[in-house]
Amino acid sequence: MKRDTKEINMPKVLVTNDDGIDAHGLRVLVDALSEHADIYVVAPATQQSGKSHSITFMREVTPKERDVKGAVAAWELDGTPADCVMWAIDYLEYEEGITLDFVISGINLGFNTGLAAYYSGTVAGAREGAINGIRSIALSVGGEGGMDVEHFDYLVGLLPQLMEMSMQIDPGIILSVNAPDLPSWEIKGVGVAETAPRGYGIRFFFEKKKNGNYQMTGGADYLDDNMRYDIDWCAASYVAVSPIPTTLSDTAALMRLKGLTQVSDCLTLIIDPQEKMPVRMKNAGGFISNLEKLAHSVSRMGKPLIIAESYDMGEILPQVKKHAAEAETVRHIHPDVWTSPDLEKYTGAIDFRKVLIAGAATNVELLQTVPGFLRRGYEVVVLEDCCDSADRRGHELSMKTMEDMGCTISTLETEVMMMAGSCSKQVLDAVKNILFT
């Protein structure tokens, strides 16, 4: 294995792709990353587009060392992108003692937006990294020319920012990044967006040829102007960044199929009860104490509880976490928690009419999340003594704004005791003990 003299604390990055080790996009990517990281390349020997997450299971694969400018070491593998990442992780860790910090797959020639992410070998290379607990990014450039793309410079310039974004989220979530094939001065910026669902933006189908055979092809479907999906942003000359999870279970569906769908008049949502939130609050101690009482009381009553967790605000406060073992967790990037599809899933699995909302950053997260509940017809109660912000004036204005929107402003004791009134005497006594001792 080839060595160089780079600093030992440089991040270790595995680069792979599905266009093959000789692809121009891979060479551009390695060259750009090599100034800032130790680069190891393991890529397919031949074109593997559309192979998705397939693996070579029934035959041997052969790694061959290659010379790739900017890489500490490089190999081609006669397998799929998933094979390449799987082999690289095992070889580098167990035979060379190297622990990878990132897997970056690409730069693919052609978009991997929407439905294409299911079939993409580029995305699969990143997914294989993510399911092994390594932060992973898939990079693609597309346009009207299909695989005949020219412009990589804007995407390459985003690499430090993309790696930093990946550091702020769970390593089991891929960043799928799609850039339009445009000169950098024509790209308008970066948009964080959902990956478009099936039936939106593009569809794949078999086209019958004159000789009677069929060939897979793709065609554009409809777009709208809501700018919700990755395809919309790319069509509008933006780079689209989409977080794609690697989880295999849908919690809401699991709840329904197990017969565990909860029936409750009231749902409690605590937004961002995390370690970094209370740091600059004047009454941090009282705020944390009230959140603990709220989580403990709701848990004791067996009522549904959702914890919203921002990716960059640290761990859940231990005072809350110890009482939230049965709570569902919603992770979000944008301040509006409704931008996380998990919130829609969980609320859809619970039959409730009223929501109690508490948490930090009243003037940001709460203010942006509350309208989503109101639009869906829920009665919204904001617990004033369980909300706070480092910006005291902003907190007060936000409470007034939410009241003007149609929310009820109430207190921890009032709302929890109303809920406890319908519980057994044993539970009621336990809740009184939590609140008043």
C-alpha positions, 0 to 999 in steps of 0.5 A: 500500500502506498504511503505519503507524509500527510499529517496524522490528524487529517480526516480519512476519506474513502472515495468511490463511485459507480461510473468506474475508477477512470471516470472524470468526476471521481478524479476531480473529486479526489484532486479537490479533497486531497489538500484537506484529507487523506484520500483512499479510493476504491471504485468499480473497474467498469461502469456500474450505473443503475446497480443500486445496492447490489452486491457480488455474493456468488463469486470472488472479487479481485482488487487491483492497485491503481495510481490515482493522483492525490490519493494515498492509495487506490484500488479498482474492484471488479464489483459494484459500488456497495462491494467497493465500500464494503471491501474498503472498510474491512481492508483499511480497518482490519489490515491497515488499521485505518478508521474512515471519517467519511465516505464520499461517492461520485461525482456522478455524471447525471442527476440522482434526484427523486426516484433515481436515488433508489436505483443509483450506484452512487447513492448506494456507495454512500448508503453502504458507508452510512449503514456502517456508521460512517458519515457519507455523501453522494455527489451528482451533477446533471443537466440536459446533456445527461451523462455528458456534463462539464461543470463540477467547480461549484459542487467541488467548492461546496465540499467543506460545507457539505462535510460540515453539514454531514457532521451535524446529523446522524451518521446513518443519514446520507447527504445526497447532493445534486448540482445542475450542470451550469457554470458556477456564476449561473448557480443560484445557491444551495437548497435543502430539500426532500428527495422527490417521491415516486411519481414526481419529477421523473419516471422510469419505464421500458420502451419497446424497440422496433426489433421487439425488445425492450430498453429501460429509459427515463422521462420527465414527469410533472414539476410544480412551483412549491420548491419542496423537492430536490428536483424542483431546486435543481430545475431552478438552478440550485444545488439540492442537498437531501438527507436520506435515512438508512433505517428499514422500519417505519415506526408509525406503521409498526405501531399500527400493525402491532395494534399499538396505535395510541388513543389520547385526547392530548399529545405533548411535544417538547421541542429541542430539550438539549444541552446547548439550548439553556446555556444563555437562559437567565432561568435555565434551572427553572426551565429544565426543572419544569421540562423534567416535571412535564416529561415525568408526568406525561410518562407516568400517565402513559400519554403520548410524548414526542421529543423534537431534537435539533441536529446541532444542539447536543444531547437530550437533557438527562433530566428529560431523557430519563423520563422519556423512554417511551417517547418518539424522537423527531430529528429536524434540521429546519426550525419548523419541526414539521419539515421532518416527515417523522412528525407527520408519521407519529401524529398520524398514528395517534388519535388526538385533538389537543397538543401541549407544546413546550421547549426552548427557542420560543422565538424560533422553533416554537414560533415556526412549528405552532402554525403547522398544528393550527393549520391541521385543526389541532387545539394548541396549548403553549405551556408558558413556564415550560418555554424559554429563550436566550432572547427574553424580549423575543420570547415575550413577543413570540408568546404574544404572537402565538396567542394571537394566532389562536393558541391557548397560553397556559401553565404546566400545573394547570394542563397536567392536572387537567389530564391527570383528572381522568386517570386513576387515583393512584396515577393522580396522586403520583402526578401531584407528587411530581408537580408539588414536591 
